[in-house]
């Protein structure tokens, strides 16, 4: 249905298929969102204020991980390396820093998805459907667009035999949000695994030591201890959307996160035993989709804007191969519950009395991830249209 509608629209407006179109659309949206937030004041882009101030806290050798109520109303929770990486933006005028930050979060996914080996119409559709979720994240000045771009970009780099660059992307992601390390599983599909692992270790170590440009070794060690202390005692956000919270609020199951993480990790990695499918682009793309969904639904601190990452995975799944009626219905429900539920297009009463209290935003991503896992485990053919064409002409 989506493809037929796209066919009609693109025939009437062929410029929609231009590679430049999503860049212009997403950059324009980032600009408008930034101006809107700047007008509202710093409280409306508090996340960016936290990121910006972290650099100054680091160079002044103050604890990165305590409250600074006179500056911001939440805690900095990323690595000391992230604070150093924010240096170029922190020294810019704030209005310009916020704009550059939002452009990075909107455009890095455009670049990564645009470089995937997919039909141009499918890439445009993925980006257009993803637009609402990504814009929601940018309106909150969060880092989710960058995380999506780094994970998807790592896949693109692996596909181009640039394993070192892929591992650099993952290392950067790791120092922003730890869950980016899960994308390291992608290296199993490609030659040079040992070299890739060594690249990863090297890049993580170098980036981990990067703050030494601004602080002493003893000061950096103290910051890492402060970070560990925060991670150990930091409770989940009361409005998070994860497998754990969904089970707790819908089924009344109260368990340790490990009860979910261990079997979840096993299920995530189980398709890696299907070695003969490693040569198929469709299989590799579908596994990447699984990773993008997994890192969100198994994150006990996943907030609503974080779901732009999982939703990108859902879209990659949907546009990989033909889908049954049941799968199309799942996609529609995911769009409604994930992309539309936080917006004014969704009934406020339903959002406030059902979606938020029961963490239902996580429901269909969880269901779709299970479907993806089953498909990775049981399907025998994972060939993209391009691969099929190559086989027919060989």
N, C-alpha and C positions, 0 to 999 in steps of 0.2 A: 504493500500500500504506500509506504513512504517513498519507495523508488519510483512508482508510477506518478505520484504527486510531484516528485522532484523533476521527473522527465518533462512534465507539462510546464512547470515553472521555469526551468532552465531553457526550454525552447523559446519562451516568451522573453526571458531576461538572461541571455547567454553570458553576460558579464559576471553573473553569480559564480560561474565556474572558473573565473580568473584566479590564479594563485595569489594575486594582490588583494582580492576582495576581503578575505578574513583578516589580513593584516590591517587594512584600513578600518574595518568594522571594530575589531578588538582594540586597536589603538585609540580610536575615537571614543569607545565606551570607557576606556581607562581614563582618558582626559576628562570626560564629563563627570565620571564618578569622583575623580580627584577634586575637581572644582567644587562639586556639591559638598564633599566632606570638609574641604577647607573653609567653606562658608559656614558650615555648622560649628566648626571649632575643633580643637585638639581632642576633646572627649569622643568625637566621632571617628577618629583614626588612632585610637589609643594604642593599638598593637604596633603601629609604626613608631609612635613615641617611645614605647618600650624598647624596640629594636635600636632606634637612633641613640637613646640615652645609654644603652649598654656599652657602647664604645667608650664613652666618657667615664663611666663607672670603672671600666677595665683599666684605662690608662691612669686613673686616679687611685688605683689599687683599693677600691671599695668593693664590698661583697656584691657580686652580680645578682645574687639570688635572694635578696631580701626586699622588703617593700620600700618603695619611695613614694609615699602618698602625696607629697608635694609636686611630683612630676607625673605620676601615672597611677592607675588604679588596678593593676594586676602585676604579677611577677614575671620576670624574665626566666625562661625555662630552657633555653637553648645552650649550646656549648660555648666556652670562651672563644673558640675559633669564629663562631658566628658573629660575636661582638667585634672582632677585628675585621671581618669581611664587610661589616656595616660602615667601616671608616669612610670610604669614598662618599657614601650618601649622607653620613652624619655631619660632614663638614660643609655640605651644600646648604643653601637656604632651605628652610623646611618645606616650603611649597614645591620646590624643585625636587627635593629628596623624595617626597611622597609620590610625586608624578613618576619619577624614574622607577621607584619600587613597584607601583601599580602597573606600569608598562611591562616590567620584567615578568610579573605574575600573569599578565594577560597574553603576552606574546611568546614566551618560551613554550607553552603548550601548542601554540599555532605552528611554531617552527618544527617541533618534534612530530606532531601528527602529520604535518605537511610533508615530512620526509619519509613517512611510512610507505611501504610498497602496496598501496591501495588505489583503487579507481578514484579519480579526482572528485567525482560526484559523491562517493562515499566519504571522502575526507571532508568535503564541504558540509555534508549532512552531519557528520560527527561533531564538527566544530560549532555548527549552528545550534544543534540540540544541547551541546555542552555549555553554550554561551550563558544561559541563565545561572547555572550553578557556579561558573567561574566568576561571573560578575558579582554574585553574592559574596564570594570569598574576597574579591578585590574591594568591595564596599566596606569590608571589615579590616582592610589593610593587612590581611593574613598572608602567609607564605605558601599556601597550598598550591597555587599555580606554578610556582617555582619547583615545588616538590614533584608535581605531575610532570613538568617539563624535563626534570632531571632523570626521573625513572624511565619515561617514554624515550627520552633522548639517549639513555644508556642502551636501550634496545636497538635504536636506530644505529648507534655507533658499532654495536656488536655485529649487526647485519652488514655493515660496511667494512668488516675486518679491522676495525680500529678499537681493539680491545682495551688498550691503554686509556684512550679517551673515555670509553664506556665506564671503566673502573674509576676514573677521575670524577665523572658525573655522580657515581654512586657514593664516592668518598665525600664530595661536597654535600650531597643529600644527607649522609650519615651525620655530618656535623651540624646540620640544621635540625633534622628530626631523625632519631635513631632508627625508625622503621625502614628507612631507605636501604639499610643493609640487606633486607629481604630480596631486593632486586639483584643482589649478587648471585642468586640462584640461576639467573639467565646465562651465566658463563658456562654452565654445563652443556649448552647446545653448540658451543663453538670450539674450534681447535685452539690449542695454546692455553689450556686451563691453568696449568701451574704458573705460567707467566702472568696470566690475568690475576691470579690470587696474589702473586708477589707484587704486582702493580698496585692492587688494592691495599695491601698492608703498607706499602711505601707511601701511597698518597694519604691514607688515613693518618699515618705517623707525621708526615710533613705538615699536613693541615692542622693536626693536633698541637704541633709545636709552633705554629704560626704566631700565636700571641706573644712569643718570646721577643718579637720585634718591639713590643711595647712594655713588657713587664719582665721581672726576673724569674728564673726557674722556680724559686721558692714561692713567689707570689702566684705563679701559674698553677703550681701544685695545690696551693690553698684554694684557688678558684675551682679546680676540678673536684676537690673534696667538698666544697660548698655545693657544687652541682649534684654530686652523688647524694648528698644529704637531702637536697630538695627532691630529687627523683624518688628517693626511698620513702619519703613521708608526704609527698604531694598527693592529695586525694583526687579522685575523678571529679570532673565538672558535673554539677547536678543535672545539666541538660545534655549529657553526652548520648551518643547513639552508637552502640556497639552490640555484639552478640551477648556480652555479659549483662549489659543493662537491659536488653530486650528480654532475656530469660528471667531476669530478676523482677521486672515490672509487669510482664505479661503472665509468666508462669509461677512467679513467687519463688524461684530457685535462687538461693543465696550460696554462692560457692567462690572459692579462690579463682583468680584469673587463670592460674595454671591449669585448672580443670578444663578450660576452653582452649587455652593457647597450645597445650601439648597435642591434643588430637587435631586441632586446627592446623598446626604445623605439619603433622604427619600427612594429613589429607592434601595440603598444599604441595608437598614434595613427592607424593606417591606417583603422580604422572611421569616423574623423571625416570622411572624404571622402563618406560616405553622407548627404548633407545632407537628403534627403527624409525620412529616418527620425527627424530631430531632433524632430519633433512627437509622436512616440510615447513614452509613458511607459515602456513595456516596454523599448524600445531604450536609453533613458537609464538605466534601472535596471540593465540588463545591463552597460552600459559602466561604471557605478559598481562593479559586482561585479568587473569586470576590473581596475579600478584598485586595489581592496582586495587582490586576489590578487597583482597585479604588484608592489606596493610591498614585499611580503614575500619573494616567491620570487626577486626580483632584488636583494635586500639581502644583501650578502656577510657581514653580521654578524647575520642573523636567527637568534635562538635559539628553542627550542621554545615558550616562552610567547608569542612574537611572533605565532604562527600563529593566535591568536584573531582577528586582523585578516583574514588570508587566509581562514580558515574561515567568517567572516561573509560574505565575498564568494562563497564556494562555495555557501552556503545561499541567498543571494539569487538566484544562478543557478538552483539546483535548483527553487526555488519560483516562478520566472518561467516560466509556461507548462507544458504537459504534457511529460513526459519519457519517452523510449524506455526499453526494458529495459536497453540498454547504459549509458544515462546513470544509471539507478537503481543499477546495479551499481557504477559509478564513485563515486556518492555514498556507498554503503555502504562501499566500500574507503577512501574519504577519511575517513569517520567513524572507521573502525578505526585507520588509520595516523596520522591527525592528532589526533583527540580522545582516543582510547583508549590509544595507544601509550605516553604518558608515565605512565599510571596503573597501579595494582596490578591492574586488571582484565586487563591485557595480560601475556602470558608474559614474565617477566623475562629469560629466556635469549635470546629472540628480540630483545627490545629492546637488550640489551647486546652481542649478537654480530652483529646485522643492521641494525636501525633506526638506532642511533646511529653505528656505524662507517661506514655507507654513506649517511648522511643521507637515509634513505628516507622520512622524514616529509615531505620536499619533493616526493616523486615524484608523488603523485596531484594535489596542487595545481597542479603544472606541467602535467600532462596535461589537467586540467580547464580551466586558463587557455587552453591551446591550443584546446580545444573551444569555449570562450566566444568566443575571437577569430574562429574560423571562422564561428560562428553570427552574430556581429556583421557579418561581411563578406558572407555569402551569403544569409541569410534575408531574405524579403521582407515578413514581417508580424511586428510586435512590439506587439501590442495586449494590454493587460491586460484581465481580465474586466470591469472597470468601463468601460473604453473601448469594449469590444464592446457592452455594454448601452446606452451612450450612442448608438452608431451605429445600433443596432436601433430605438431610440425616437426618433431624429432625424426 
